[in-house]
Amino acid sequence: MLRKASTLYGYAIQATDDELGKIKDIYFDDEKWGVRYLIVQTGSWFSRKSVLVSPYSVVRVDDVDAAVQVSLTLDQVKNSPEIDAHEPVSRRLEGEYSAYYGYGHYWSGPYLWGASGYPELPLRESIGIAPPELRPDEVVARASENPEDAHLRSADHISGYHIAGTDGEIGHLEDVIFDDEAWAIRYILVDTRNWWPGGKKVLISAQWITRIDWTDNAVQTSLTREQIKNSPEYDEDAPIDRDFETRLHAYYRQPGYWD
């Protein structure tokens, strides 16, 4: 299912034994466009104000109860490596986190999640222990090869960034839209209404983004303003189904990510 990142904000993270906290943001990487972590605001039960929860642990998203169920216990989270969500997350810290939970290494491999297109746990995984073919110290050492090069970005922070076509600005980024099975960001939601009378909201594939300027708060695309202006309108009251995606990609004459 495709959903806006902001729709998860405020959802409870339901551990196997109690509620962990509420989602306040998501971190994604700006290279492969994967949702890497849910940023969770904890309650009074924990000394840390926020913790990171990986999609590797997500069991299901429950929209009825506004909750995300995860295969973690409160004690597991309490004893996990401490990562400050308010500071840049280094690859070394990610390695320690991955080793503790026994997760795969999404940064090692050709696919969105390393060896797979989905956040699947390695075979023979065990709680708090890395897969037997790679010991925790090896995971950390391998992750330390590029210790600060994690490319993790806040979805909440990027909201409001200017959107530029090849010939000038055309709108601002309102949200990111991701697939909650692959945990892949498929589109950015762009509001063009402040840039010309009668403007509309449109979707731009993450694959059509050429650069993000984190200094100037701008997103550069490979599209012209005229293309974006005339693209199919995004209806917030309608689900993003494959028919709409097909029309969108056909309009831009681009292959679909599902092909």
Sequence and secondary structure as in RCSB ss.txt:
>XXXX:A:sequence
MLRKASTLYGYAIQATDDELGKIKDIYFDDEKWGVRYLIVQTGSWFSRKSVLVSPYSVVRVDDVDAAVQVSLTLD
QVKNSPEIDAHEPVSRRLEGEYSAYYGYGHYWSGPYLWGASGYPELPLRESIGIAPPELRPDEVVARASENPEDA
HLRSADHISGYHIAGTDGEIGHLEDVIFDDEAWAIRYILVDTRNWWPGGKKVLISAQWITRIDWTDNAVQTSLTR
EQIKNSPEYDEDAPIDRDFETRLHAYYRQPGYWD
>XXXX:A:secstr
 EEEGGGGTT EEE SSSEEEEEEEEEEETTT BEEEEEEEE TT SSSEEEE GGGEEEEETTTTEEEES  HH
HHHTS    TTS   HHHHHHHHHHHT   TTSSSBTTBSSSS    TT BTTB  TTS HHHHHHHHTTSTT  
 EEEHHHHTT EEEETTEEEEEEEEEEEETTTTEEEEEEEE TTTSTT  EEEEEGGGEEEEETTTTEEEESS H
HHHHTS    TTS   HHHHHHHHHHHT   TT 
